[in-house]
Amino acid sequence: MKLKKVAEKFGIPLKIIKVDRDYIDIIKNPKYGYGRNMNPCIDCRIFMFQRAKKFMQEIGASFIFTGEVLGQRPHVST
C-alpha cells in the first residue's frame, strides 16, 4: 500500500479504519438517493465524516483534512 510507505517515510502516524456492513447498507439503500452513475456520494460522505468525527473524539483532535479544495468541484469525465 503506497499510503503506508509514504506515512512511514515521513514519520506520520497512519490509522486505517475499515468500513463494515453499515457502509454496504448505505450503498444499497442511500437515504439521499443515487447521484450520477449510481453514485450515492452524499450518503457516503456523511458516513465517512461520522466515522472521522468518532475517531477525532477518541484521539482528542480538533480538525480533519479532507483533501478537498474549497470552491472546487470534483473532476467529472464525460
N, C-alpha and C positions, 0 to 999 in steps of 0.2 A: 504494500500500500504506500503510495507516494506521500500521502499526508503524514504518515508516521515517520518516514525518513526525514521530511522537512522539519517536523517538530523536534525530532532528536538532534538534528544538525544545529538548530538554533536554541536548543535548550528550553523549548516551550512545552509546558505540560499539556497533554492531549487527553481528553476524555471522550470516548466513543459511547454514545447512548443508543442502544438498539431499540428499534420500534417493535411493537408487539401486535397482537391480534386487533387491538383497538384501531391501529392505523389501517389495517386491511379493511376493517368495517367502514371506516371513513371513505376509503377509495371506492368501495362497493356502493355506498349509500351516502353521498355527501349532502350535508344539511343545506348548503347553498347551491347545490346543483353542479352540473358539469359545465366547464368552460369549453373553449375551443378544443377540438380533437379529443373529447372525452377526458379533459384535464380538470380535476376538482381542486384547482390551485388555492382558492380561498380557504377551503377546509383543511388542506394540507398545511398551509402557512399557520393557521390558527393552532393546529395540533403541535407543530414544531415550536411555536412561540410558547405554548403552555408547558411543553417539556423543558424549554430553555428557562422559563421562569422558575420552575420547580428546582432545577439544578442551581440557578442563581441563588435561591434561598438557602439551599443546602451548603453552599460554599461561601455565602456572605457577599456575593458580587452585587454591584450596583448598576451595571450596564452590560450589554452584549454587543458584539459586532455581527451584523448580518451579511456583510459583503455587498449590500445594495448601495446604489448611488442615488442620493436624493434627487428627485425631479427627472430621473431617467426611467424609461420603460424598457422592459426586457426585449432582447432581440427576438424577432419572430420571423422565421424563414417562410417564404411563400412559394 
